[in-house]
């Protein structure tokens, strides 16, 4: 039962990735770029992660 729960939870986190800031550890917020892509910004320290999709 515990293995099944762990499998479901890890599968959920693989499908819905939670982006954490590598500098301060807070959740990153998605923002749309002018080029149509998506980048993630940390509301605490301003760290940016750019994704091609």
C-alpha positions as CSV (number, residue, x, y, z in Angstrom):
1,X,0.0,0.0,0.0
2,X,2.8,2.4,0.9
3,X,4.7,1.5,-2.3
4,X,1.6,2.2,-4.4
5,X,1.1,5.6,-2.7
6,X,4.8,6.5,-3.3
7,X,4.5,5.5,-6.9
8,X,1.4,7.6,-7.4
9,X,3.0,10.6,-5.7
10,X,6.3,10.4,-7.7
11,X,4.3,10.0,-10.9
12,X,2.3,13.1,-10.0
13,X,5.4,15.1,-9.4
14,X,6.9,14.0,-12.7
15,X,3.7,15.0,-14.6
16,X,3.2,18.3,-12.7
17,X,6.8,19.5,-12.0
18,X,7.2,21.8,-9.0
19,X,9.9,24.3,-9.8
20,X,11.9,25.4,-6.8
21,X,14.4,28.3,-6.9
22,X,18.0,26.9,-6.5
23,X,19.1,30.1,-4.7
24,X,16.4,30.5,-2.0
25,X,14.2,27.5,-2.3
26,X,10.8,29.2,-2.9
27,X,8.3,28.2,-5.6
28,X,8.9,29.7,-9.0
29,X,6.0,31.4,-10.9
30,X,5.5,30.8,-14.6
31,X,5.5,33.9,-16.9
32,X,4.9,34.1,-20.6
33,X,7.8,35.5,-22.7
34,X,7.2,37.8,-25.7
35,X,8.7,35.1,-28.0
36,X,5.9,32.7,-26.9
37,X,8.0,30.6,-24.6
38,X,7.6,30.2,-20.8
39,X,10.1,31.3,-18.2
40,X,9.9,30.9,-14.4
41,X,10.6,33.7,-12.0
42,X,11.3,33.5,-8.3
43,X,9.1,36.1,-6.5
44,X,11.6,36.2,-3.6
45,X,15.0,36.9,-5.2
46,X,14.1,37.4,-8.9
47,X,16.0,34.3,-10.2
48,X,14.9,33.3,-13.7
49,X,14.8,29.9,-15.4
50,X,14.0,29.9,-19.2
51,X,12.3,26.9,-20.7
52,X,12.1,26.5,-24.5
53,X,8.5,25.3,-24.5
